[in-house]
Structures are given as C-alpha cells and as structure tokens.
Amino acid sequence: MKKTLTEHLLRGLYSAVLYALVPVTIYHLIWRGFRQSAYFQCWGERYGHYGDAPAMSTPTLLE
C-alpha cells in the first residue's frame, strides 16, 4: 500500500513531537526522583529497557 504525502507529513510531525518530548519526560523523572528516591532505580524500565529480564519461552497453542 502506497502512503500519501499527508501520511508521510503526519508521521514526520508525530516523530518530531515525540523526540521533542523526551527531555520533558527526563525532567519529570528527575523531579519525581527527588521526591521519591525509589524512582531513580528503574529508569530503564520507564523507557522499555529491562536489562536482565528472563527470556520468554516459545508460545504454545492450545486447541
């Protein structure tokens, strides 16, 4: 399916807004961390990085 110019522009705008908001989220995490020190411990999880998370097993289909 070929994307139109409007879809490309909207995707670019969406991506630009998300990249612009990253510093805001970092500021929020720092501010929250000063109020609750436990917030500093799991920053990676807030951005989708779980480090040494156990590997998921192969899904099994139940019939």
MOJOFEN-V898165 format. One record per residue. N is the residue number from 1. RES is the residue in one small letter. SS is DSSP state (H for helix, E for strand, C for the rest). PHI is phi in whole degrees, -180 to 180 (none if undefined). Layout:
<<N RES SS PHI> <N RES SS PHI>>
//
This chain:
<<1 m C none> <2 k C -85> <3 k C -87> <4 t C -84> <5 l H -61> <6 t H -62> <7 e H -65> <8 h H -64> <9 l H -66> <10 l H -66> <11 r H -64> <12 g H -64> <13 l H -64> <14 y H -60> <15 s H -64> <16 a H -63> <17 v H -65> <18 l H -65> <19 y H -64> <20 a H -71> <21 l H -86> <22 v H -58> <23 p H -61> <24 v H -66> <25 t H -67> <26 i H -65> <27 y H -58> <28 h H -63> <29 l H -65> <30 i H -65> <31 w H -60> <32 r H -67> <33 g H -65> <34 f H -68> <35 r H -82> <36 q C -133> <37 s H -64> <38 a H -65> <39 y H -64> <40 f H -73> <41 q H -77> <42 c H -123> <43 w H -62> <44 g H -59> <45 e H -64> <46 r H -72> <47 y C -114> <48 g C 87> <49 h C -111> <50 y C -106> <51 g C 64> <52 d C -92> <53 a C -70> <54 p C -65> <55 a C -68> <56 m C -79> <57 s C -79> <58 t C -68> <59 p C -66> <60 t C -113> <61 l C -86> <62 l C -101> <63 e C -113>>
//
